[in-house]
Amino acid sequence: MIHLLSLNPALDFFFELEKPKSGKVGIVKKASVEAGGKALNVARFLRKMKVPAATWFGTGGGSDPTHLLFQALTQAEGLKVRYLSAKEPVRFTTVLSWEKESRKYNHPGFELDLSGFGKFLQTVKKGDILVLTGRLPGGMNDALYASWIKAFKKRGVQVVLDSSGPALGKALAQIPWFFKVNLFEFSGAVKIRIPGLKNFSKLLPRLIHAGLLHGAVTNGAEGAVVWNGPEAYWVKSKVKSKGMVVGAGDGFLAGYLKGLRSRKSFKDSARLACAAALTVAQKGIMGFDAKDLSKNLKTIQVMKL
Protein backbone atom coordinates (compact mmCIF):
# COMPACT_ATOMS: atom_id res chain seq x y z
CA MET A 1 0.00 0.00 0.00
CA ILE A 2 1.14 3.56 -0.71
CA HIS A 3 0.56 6.08 2.08
CA LEU A 4 0.85 9.77 1.15
CA LEU A 5 1.37 12.22 4.02
CA SER A 6 1.50 16.03 4.12
CA LEU A 7 1.52 17.57 7.59
CA ASN A 8 0.76 21.07 6.27
CA PRO A 9 -2.39 21.06 4.06
CA ALA A 10 -3.69 24.33 2.66
CA LEU A 11 -6.72 26.09 1.31
CA ASP A 12 -5.45 27.69 -1.89
CA PHE A 13 -7.26 30.90 -2.84
CA PHE A 14 -6.88 32.30 -6.36
CA PHE A 15 -7.83 35.86 -7.27
CA GLU A 16 -7.60 37.45 -10.71
CA LEU A 17 -7.62 41.19 -10.16
CA GLU A 18 -8.20 44.33 -12.15
CA LYS A 19 -6.25 47.20 -10.67
CA PRO A 20 -8.11 50.42 -9.82
CA LYS A 21 -8.48 52.73 -12.81
CA SER A 22 -9.30 55.56 -10.47
CA GLY A 23 -9.57 55.74 -6.72
CA LYS A 24 -8.54 52.91 -4.39
CA VAL A 25 -10.98 50.08 -5.20
CA GLY A 26 -10.18 47.52 -7.88
CA ILE A 27 -12.22 44.58 -9.15
CA VAL A 28 -11.95 40.86 -8.43
CA LYS A 29 -12.54 39.42 -11.92
CA LYS A 30 -12.32 35.76 -10.90
CA ALA A 31 -11.98 33.92 -7.59
CA SER A 32 -11.71 30.27 -6.64
CA VAL A 33 -10.56 28.02 -3.81
CA GLU A 34 -9.02 24.55 -3.92
CA ALA A 35 -7.80 22.04 -1.36
CA GLY A 36 -4.02 22.00 -1.53
CA GLY A 37 -1.11 19.91 -0.33
CA LYS A 38 1.59 17.86 -2.06
CA ALA A 39 0.08 14.57 -0.88
CA LEU A 40 -3.27 15.59 -2.36
CA ASN A 41 -1.69 16.41 -5.71
CA VAL A 42 0.10 13.05 -5.85
CA ALA A 43 -3.18 11.33 -4.87
CA ARG A 44 -5.02 13.14 -7.68
CA PHE A 45 -2.48 12.00 -10.26
CA LEU A 46 -2.27 8.43 -8.95
CA ARG A 47 -6.05 8.08 -9.05
CA LYS A 48 -6.07 9.06 -12.73
CA MET A 49 -3.32 6.49 -13.30
CA LYS A 50 -5.41 3.89 -11.42
CA VAL A 51 -2.97 3.42 -8.54
CA PRO A 52 -4.60 3.08 -5.09
CA ALA A 53 -3.17 5.17 -2.24
CA ALA A 54 -4.15 6.35 1.24
CA THR A 55 -3.88 10.11 1.78
CA TRP A 56 -3.13 11.63 5.19
CA PHE A 57 -2.90 15.22 6.44
CA GLY A 58 -1.58 16.72 9.66
CA THR A 59 -4.80 18.56 10.43
CA GLY A 60 -8.30 19.02 9.04
CA GLY A 61 -10.38 16.30 10.70
CA GLY A 62 -12.50 18.45 13.00
CA SER A 63 -15.28 21.04 12.89
CA ASP A 64 -13.18 24.19 12.51
CA PRO A 65 -14.54 26.23 9.55
CA THR A 66 -11.29 25.68 7.64
CA HIS A 67 -11.66 21.92 8.23
CA LEU A 68 -15.21 21.86 6.97
CA LEU A 69 -14.28 23.73 3.79
CA PHE A 70 -11.25 21.49 3.19
CA GLN A 71 -13.37 18.37 3.71
CA ALA A 72 -16.08 19.65 1.38
CA LEU A 73 -13.55 20.36 -1.38
CA THR A 74 -11.87 16.95 -1.17
CA GLN A 75 -15.23 15.17 -1.03
CA ALA A 76 -16.39 17.08 -4.11
CA GLU A 77 -13.38 15.59 -5.95
CA GLY A 78 -14.19 12.12 -4.63
CA LEU A 79 -10.91 11.99 -2.68
CA LYS A 80 -10.84 10.13 0.62
CA VAL A 81 -8.58 11.83 3.16
CA ARG A 82 -7.52 10.92 6.71
CA TYR A 83 -6.24 13.30 9.37
CA LEU A 84 -3.75 13.08 12.25
CA SER A 85 -5.35 15.97 14.17
CA ALA A 86 -8.73 17.70 14.50
CA LYS A 87 -7.47 20.78 16.33
CA GLU A 88 -5.29 23.18 14.36
CA PRO A 89 -6.77 25.22 11.48
CA VAL A 90 -5.87 24.52 7.86
CA ARG A 91 -3.58 27.30 6.62
CA PHE A 92 -4.33 29.63 3.71
CA THR A 93 -2.26 30.33 0.62
CA THR A 94 -3.17 33.12 -1.79
CA VAL A 95 -2.31 33.64 -5.45
CA LEU A 96 -2.98 37.14 -6.79
CA SER A 97 -2.74 37.78 -10.52
CA TRP A 98 -3.25 40.88 -12.62
CA GLU A 99 -2.34 41.69 -16.22
CA LYS A 100 0.86 39.63 -16.80
CA GLU A 101 1.96 39.46 -13.17
CA SER A 102 1.18 37.10 -10.30
CA ARG A 103 2.25 36.72 -6.70
CA LYS A 104 1.87 33.81 -4.29
CA TYR A 105 1.71 34.17 -0.51
CA ASN A 106 2.07 31.20 1.85
CA HIS A 107 1.12 30.91 5.51
CA PRO A 108 3.71 28.77 7.38
CA GLY A 109 1.03 26.66 9.06
CA PHE A 110 0.38 25.79 12.69
CA GLU A 111 2.27 23.60 15.13
CA LEU A 112 0.46 20.23 15.37
CA ASP A 113 -0.31 18.03 18.36
CA LEU A 114 -0.22 14.86 16.20
CA SER A 115 -2.71 13.09 18.45
CA GLY A 116 -3.54 10.67 15.65
CA PHE A 117 0.04 9.53 15.03
CA GLY A 118 -0.44 6.29 16.97
CA LYS A 119 -3.27 5.22 14.67
CA PHE A 120 -1.20 6.21 11.65
CA LEU A 121 1.78 4.20 12.91
CA GLN A 122 -0.39 1.09 13.28
CA THR A 123 -1.91 1.53 9.82
CA VAL A 124 1.40 1.61 7.90
CA LYS A 125 2.60 -1.98 7.58
CA LYS A 126 5.83 -3.72 6.71
CA GLY A 127 6.41 -3.58 2.95
CA ASP A 128 4.26 -0.46 2.48
CA ILE A 129 5.54 2.72 0.85
CA LEU A 130 5.29 5.85 3.01
CA VAL A 131 5.66 9.16 1.15
CA LEU A 132 6.53 12.13 3.41
CA THR A 133 5.80 15.31 1.45
CA GLY A 134 5.91 19.05 1.90
CA ARG A 135 7.37 21.46 4.40
CA LEU A 136 6.83 21.02 8.11
CA PRO A 137 4.29 23.42 9.68
CA GLY A 138 5.65 26.44 11.54
CA GLY A 139 6.89 25.62 15.03
CA MET A 140 7.54 21.92 14.36
CA ASN A 141 10.90 20.30 15.15
CA ASP A 142 13.08 20.26 12.03
CA ALA A 143 14.19 16.72 12.93
CA LEU A 144 10.64 15.29 12.85
CA TYR A 145 10.83 13.69 9.39
CA ALA A 146 14.31 12.38 10.22
CA SER A 147 12.97 10.63 13.32
CA TRP A 148 10.06 9.16 11.36
CA ILE A 149 12.36 7.83 8.64
CA LYS A 150 14.43 6.09 11.30
CA ALA A 151 11.36 4.64 13.03
CA PHE A 152 9.56 3.44 9.89
CA LYS A 153 12.70 1.90 8.39
CA LYS A 154 12.96 -0.30 11.48
CA ARG A 155 9.41 -1.48 10.76
CA GLY A 156 10.31 -2.54 7.22
CA VAL A 157 8.56 0.42 5.54
CA GLN A 158 10.00 1.93 2.34
CA VAL A 159 10.14 5.67 3.08
CA VAL A 160 10.00 8.20 0.24
CA LEU A 161 10.92 11.82 0.97
CA ASP A 162 9.80 14.95 -0.91
CA SER A 163 10.40 17.90 1.38
CA SER A 164 12.38 21.13 1.59
CA GLY A 165 13.84 23.62 4.01
CA PRO A 166 15.84 22.76 7.13
CA ALA A 167 13.96 19.46 7.60
CA LEU A 168 15.27 18.12 4.28
CA GLY A 169 18.95 18.03 5.25
CA LYS A 170 18.22 16.31 8.56
CA ALA A 171 15.92 13.79 6.88
CA LEU A 172 18.47 12.92 4.17
CA ALA A 173 20.97 12.08 6.91
CA GLN A 174 18.67 9.19 7.90
CA ILE A 175 18.89 7.73 4.36
CA PRO A 176 15.32 7.43 3.03
CA TRP A 177 14.65 4.57 0.62
CA PHE A 178 14.03 7.14 -2.16
CA PHE A 179 13.92 10.93 -2.27
CA LYS A 180 12.71 13.41 -4.88
CA VAL A 181 13.50 17.12 -4.67
CA ASN A 182 14.16 19.92 -7.11
CA LEU A 183 17.65 21.30 -7.64
CA PHE A 184 16.97 24.48 -5.67
CA GLU A 185 15.76 22.48 -2.66
CA PHE A 186 18.72 20.11 -2.85
CA SER A 187 21.18 23.01 -3.11
CA GLY A 188 19.67 24.48 0.04
CA ALA A 189 19.91 21.19 1.92
CA VAL A 190 23.59 20.61 1.13
CA LYS A 191 24.44 24.33 1.27
CA ILE A 192 26.14 24.23 -2.13
CA ARG A 193 25.08 26.34 -5.11
CA ILE A 194 24.51 23.94 -8.02
CA PRO A 195 23.72 25.80 -11.27
CA GLY A 196 22.35 22.89 -13.30
CA LEU A 197 21.85 19.15 -13.62
CA LYS A 198 25.20 18.67 -15.38
CA ASN A 199 26.92 20.01 -12.28
CA PHE A 200 24.66 17.95 -10.04
CA SER A 201 25.50 14.72 -11.88
CA LYS A 202 29.14 15.18 -10.86
CA LEU A 203 28.05 14.90 -7.22
CA LEU A 204 26.39 11.50 -7.67
CA PRO A 205 29.41 9.42 -6.57
CA ARG A 206 29.54 11.38 -3.31
CA LEU A 207 25.82 10.87 -2.65
CA ILE A 208 26.02 7.14 -3.34
CA HIS A 209 29.09 6.87 -1.08
CA ALA A 210 27.07 8.64 1.65
CA GLY A 211 24.35 5.96 1.35
CA LEU A 212 21.81 7.93 -0.72
CA LEU A 213 21.49 5.11 -3.25
CA HIS A 214 18.08 5.93 -4.73
CA GLY A 215 16.88 9.39 -5.68
CA ALA A 216 15.81 11.99 -8.23
CA VAL A 217 16.64 15.67 -8.58
CA THR A 218 14.50 17.69 -10.99
CA ASN A 219 15.11 21.08 -12.57
CA GLY A 220 12.10 22.22 -14.57
CA ALA A 221 12.50 22.08 -18.35
CA GLU A 222 16.02 20.70 -17.90
CA GLY A 223 14.47 17.41 -16.81
CA ALA A 224 15.75 15.21 -13.99
CA VAL A 225 18.69 13.10 -12.90
CA VAL A 226 17.47 9.80 -11.47
CA TRP A 227 19.60 7.03 -9.99
CA ASN A 228 19.25 3.67 -8.28
CA GLY A 229 22.64 2.49 -7.11
CA PRO A 230 25.11 2.60 -10.00
CA GLU A 231 22.31 2.88 -12.61
CA ALA A 232 21.70 6.56 -13.37
CA TYR A 233 19.91 8.50 -16.11
CA TRP A 234 19.21 12.05 -17.19
CA VAL A 235 15.63 12.19 -18.46
CA LYS A 236 14.04 15.12 -20.28
CA SER A 237 11.42 15.80 -22.92
CA LYS A 238 12.03 16.85 -26.52
CA VAL A 239 8.99 19.11 -26.10
CA LYS A 240 9.70 22.58 -24.75
CA SER A 241 7.80 23.39 -21.57
CA LYS A 242 7.68 26.14 -18.99
CA GLY A 243 10.36 26.36 -16.31
CA MET A 244 9.27 25.60 -12.76
CA VAL A 245 5.54 24.84 -12.70
CA VAL A 246 3.56 24.34 -9.48
CA GLY A 247 2.68 20.65 -9.15
CA ALA A 248 5.08 19.33 -11.81
CA GLY A 249 7.33 17.82 -9.15
CA ASP A 250 4.33 16.09 -7.60
CA GLY A 251 3.52 14.73 -11.06
CA PHE A 252 7.06 13.39 -11.36
CA LEU A 253 6.74 11.59 -8.04
CA ALA A 254 3.33 10.15 -8.94
CA GLY A 255 4.68 8.88 -12.26
CA TYR A 256 7.60 7.19 -10.55
CA LEU A 257 5.32 5.53 -8.00
CA LYS A 258 3.11 4.35 -10.87
CA GLY A 259 6.16 2.79 -12.50
CA LEU A 260 7.11 0.99 -9.29
CA ARG A 261 3.60 -0.35 -8.75
CA SER A 262 3.44 -1.53 -12.39
CA ARG A 263 6.77 -3.36 -11.91
CA LYS A 264 8.37 -1.39 -14.71
CA SER A 265 12.14 -1.27 -15.00
CA PHE A 266 13.96 1.56 -13.26
CA LYS A 267 14.64 3.20 -16.64
CA ASP A 268 10.99 3.02 -17.73
CA SER A 269 9.82 4.29 -14.33
CA ALA A 270 12.09 7.33 -14.77
CA ARG A 271 10.64 7.96 -18.25
CA LEU A 272 7.10 7.72 -16.88
CA ALA A 273 7.94 10.15 -14.08
CA CYS A 274 9.32 12.71 -16.53
CA ALA A 275 6.27 12.35 -18.79
CA ALA A 276 3.94 12.88 -15.82
CA ALA A 277 5.80 16.05 -14.82
CA LEU A 278 5.51 17.35 -18.38
CA THR A 279 1.77 16.62 -18.40
CA VAL A 280 1.27 18.74 -15.26
CA ALA A 281 3.41 21.52 -16.75
CA GLN A 282 1.17 21.55 -19.84
CA LYS A 283 -2.27 21.01 -18.29
CA GLY A 284 -1.98 22.12 -14.67
CA ILE A 285 -2.80 20.12 -11.56
CA MET A 286 -6.53 19.87 -12.19
CA GLY A 287 -6.12 19.25 -15.93
CA PHE A 288 -3.86 16.21 -15.57
CA ASP A 289 -5.04 13.39 -17.86
CA ALA A 290 -3.60 9.90 -18.32
CA LYS A 291 -4.22 10.15 -22.09
CA ASP A 292 -1.85 13.13 -22.31
CA LEU A 293 0.63 11.18 -20.19
CA SER A 294 0.73 8.39 -22.79
CA LYS A 295 1.38 10.91 -25.57
CA ASN A 296 4.10 12.69 -23.62
CA LEU A 297 5.85 9.42 -22.83
CA LYS A 298 6.88 9.24 -26.51
CA THR A 299 8.76 12.55 -26.20
CA ILE A 300 11.03 11.54 -23.31
CA GLN A 301 14.76 11.24 -23.98
CA VAL A 302 16.98 9.13 -21.72
CA MET A 303 20.73 9.63 -21.39
CA LYS A 304 22.73 7.15 -19.34
CA LEU A 305 25.15 8.72 -16.88
Protein Blocks (a to p, Z undefined) as FASTA:
>chain_A
ZZdddfbgcddddddddddfehjbdcdfbdcdddedjklmmmmmmmmnopacddddfbhp
ambfklmmmmmmmmmnopacddfbfkbccdddddddehjbccddddebjadeklmmmmmm
mmpcghiacddedjddehiafklmmmmmmmmmmnopacddddehjklmmmmmnopabdcd
dfklmmmmnopacfbfklmmmmmmmmmmnopabccddehjnopaddehjbccddddfbdc
dfddehklmmmmmmmmmmmmnopafklmmmmmmmmmmmmmmnommlgcfklmmmmmmmpc
cddZZ
